[in-house]
Amino acid sequence: MSIAGLGPHGERGAPFEQLDISEADAERARLACFRLCVVLHTTTSDWAKQALKGIAATLDVYGASLDEVVDCGFQIDTQIRALGRLTDSAPDAIISIPVGGSAVADAHRRVSRAGVKLALLDNGPTGLLPGSDYVSVISADNFGLGTIGARLLSPYIPPAGRVGILSYQADFFATNEREIAFRKWMGSERPDIRLSAIKFPDLGSLAAIFTAFLDANPDLAGLFAVWDLPAMEAVKVLAARGQCLPVTTVDLGNQAALALAAGDFIKGIAAQRAYDQGVAVAKATITSLLGRDPPSWIVLPGLATQKANVAEAYQRIWHEAPPAALCVPKAV
Amino acid sequence: MSSKPKVIRQMPKTPEGREAPSTHAGQGRRGDSERYSLVAVMELIRSGRADTRLEIERLSGLGRAVVTDRLTALIDLGLVEEGELGPAIGGRAPRRVKFRADAGRILVATLDSTTIGVGLADLAGRLRVEHYEAIDAAQGPAASLKRLDTLFDWMLDQYPEARDVWAIGLGTPVSLFNLDASGLNLDALDSAIATDKAPLTENLVARYRAPVWVRSLVQLMTIGEFGVRNEAGMSNRDFLYVDLGDEITAGLMSDGRLHRGAHGIAGQIGHIATDSSREVCRCGNIGCLELVAGAGAIVGEALQAAQDGRSRYLAEVLAANGQLALADIGFSARLGDPYCAELLSRCGQLIGKVLAGLANALNPAVIVLGGELARTGDILLAAIRETIYRHTAPVVTRDLQIIRSQMGRSAGLIGAGLLTVDALFASDRLGGWITTGTPLQHPDVQALLARVTQSRRMPPPPDPSPDR
């Protein structure tokens, strides 16, 4: 699978398979007993749970301890306070998902200035530089995810139909990349389709914003949401109105996977490999703590997931057997 | 797009938009004097040399009443704001004043043969957002320019503060330059740079109603690297930046000033001749450095090695992916593939030899190596360093630092922002707009916008007949 996007500083991505820790280095890491903390935008999403599992399992392999996991609840102030407090506790490294762009850049910069290694998941705030401010950004190929979302939605949209983009109104690298790629693919492959952005600042306000949009745009023919939680919020709104629209999104969370298998609303998912991202960020952090420079942008391509392959994709992404509801019997 | 300017003490205008000469000598003197003092106070605050009324009085030589009046005017115009209290020296603590970096925004972009980058910078030259994507060179420059418009439009829609665009800064490789349009000041902006008949700057001026500055990409990257190092306290006034990509280019800061060259295209070191090739370059010469050590040349050579079996690892990558990337060569070299290690080492020596010549001639304190090739790993960098040290006079390399850039392509966008802001706030230009609070009201910008609008109304010239 090729990588479609470029990194936060325009760099070409390094495949995560290139992250390799030799047995000698692994032994050095185990002797060092590194201490790490994790700061996440949320710990409640399926993506976050999977990423955390990958981080914890990998740190265990290298004898490192996971001292604390912070849930920022998508709040910038909470993240800034958490980073300050954790830095004061002097761990060897912090793994963080910056919940914003320039608003949280200084707080992250202070971590590395204090001598604590910083590895970033999914988002590289503008203004931070690899090497001096952070070790690596480890993310999905978000540009590729947006392209998959567009490609999977296109067959369901009639000529000249209107498609809504549930767009996260925040300065966030990953969701920006997905939206830009979705628009680019539609612009080049389906220029007949009219695109309308539906911007939401947080999940709590999404239902009201989306309802108002539906009232004002009765001709809406499909929807792309930049990740699964807003997609499922939108599906709830549509179901309550008795309105059936094709939806594609990013992240194979449990609810989204079940909805994809059911086939009513969700028609395709550009799945991130959250567990593998957790493994990769943990490996990159250990590599850096051992005095080696990992690539500045480490990327995991997404998986195009539809009803027909949702069970296989689930198993590959979640590293566990899929729920029975996903196992659609194959036609004989 | 821009907020309505708050006009104070507006100078009289001619029908063409230029300020009319005063018919009253005394009044004219007062107007000029007020403008000069506004510019002086603004420059002291923006440069950070003064941030209290007392310091402004001391450094400008202006009286207390004048400074108070000018500060009030600058605050009313939205260019300056009051901050916290400073330390008291015997009396009341002074109120600090500071430049409002968010008074306007700069759209910035870089465009080369493989990648487009766009960003939004504040008036301190700091990026608020940036985005990069690969472009398909086969689709031609018109497609890239259309993509640039699309991305700028998206940014303006996504970031409401971006609507107050004061100017656009753009970096392109010199290979995309039309030398006839190398005059890049405001007066020359309407003589738009042509790229495949697409009047690049004119399109941008018409679409975003703001002036455009275009520079050589490597020069902008040099400004960006220099600016960020300066802000981080790593100031080296004699500084060489080298961009190692398909093209190999360099930018020089000499005593803190960018060396542009007679036509603004200094730094084409990829066209320095080596004795390693007899191939004819696109510049018409033979044996140019980038033909043997540029990223494209390296990938081409690696592809041959993969196909004829000289590198087993590359053959496997080619079989799996159907193509080879520069990163594959760097990765295989790190894994111990002897062919890739030798290839990168050989190219590093060729580049190092050219840089040694530059180091002898220019005596930089720092050489920063950027570009995709610099990210392939330590083998190439070690070869460059070793060759520079071997071929330079010891006194030149005594304190020379050779480091890898950490900024990637961000250097170009940051440089575009810094260059454009400095151009807007250059003393001679600042005097033309400061009384209105926005450079969009500068008579030259107004005239530029009027000319572009006028030219858009005119029908395009007919295509010349092939048999004419």
Interface residues (C-beta under 8 A of the other chain):
Chain A: S2 A4 G5 L6 G7 P8 H9 G10 E11 R12 A14 Q18 G101 S102 T126 G127 L129 P130 G131 S132 F143 S167 Q169 D171 N176 E177 E179 I180 R183 K184 G187 A197 P295 S296
Chain B: T115 G117 G119 R126 L127 R128 V129 E130 H131 Y132 E133 A134 R147 T150 L151 W154 D157 Q158 Y159 V228 A232 N321 A325 L326 A327 F331 E372 R375 Q406 M407 G408 R409 S410
